[in-house]
Amino acid sequence: MPGFIYDEKGKRGRICLVGETATWNADGKQVADERLIDAAAFKDLMKVDDWNDVKIIAKGNRIQHFLNGKKILDFTDEHPQMALNEGILALQLHAGKPMWTEFKDVRIRLDDDK
């Protein structure tokens, strides 16, 4: 479930959280004052016992997360040394208490796709 962007094996940890429009540059993280969604609206939007429609758009240094048609996160990485310019695309379930995750209809579209 999209909830935040994490700098895996990096130094910045959680670099953008649900509801944030954020930019990370050489001076650190800058977050816009207006939130995209608050905790109560996110709880109402996310279907706990049903399928959720998740769309992630990653173009260049900008990543946007949508949940059930609503933008919940918008991140731009402008840090000159630590920008997330490349990496691994993975579907992940974190270690911890017993849990499960299921994926269906996963599609990846490259920029040159029509």
Secondary structure, 3 states (H helix, E strand, C coil): CCCEEEECCCCCEEEEECCCEEEEECCEEEECCCCCCCHHHHHHHCCCCCCCCEEEEEECCEEEEEECCEEEEEEEECCCCCCCCCCCCCCCCCCCCCCCCCCCCCCCCCCCCC
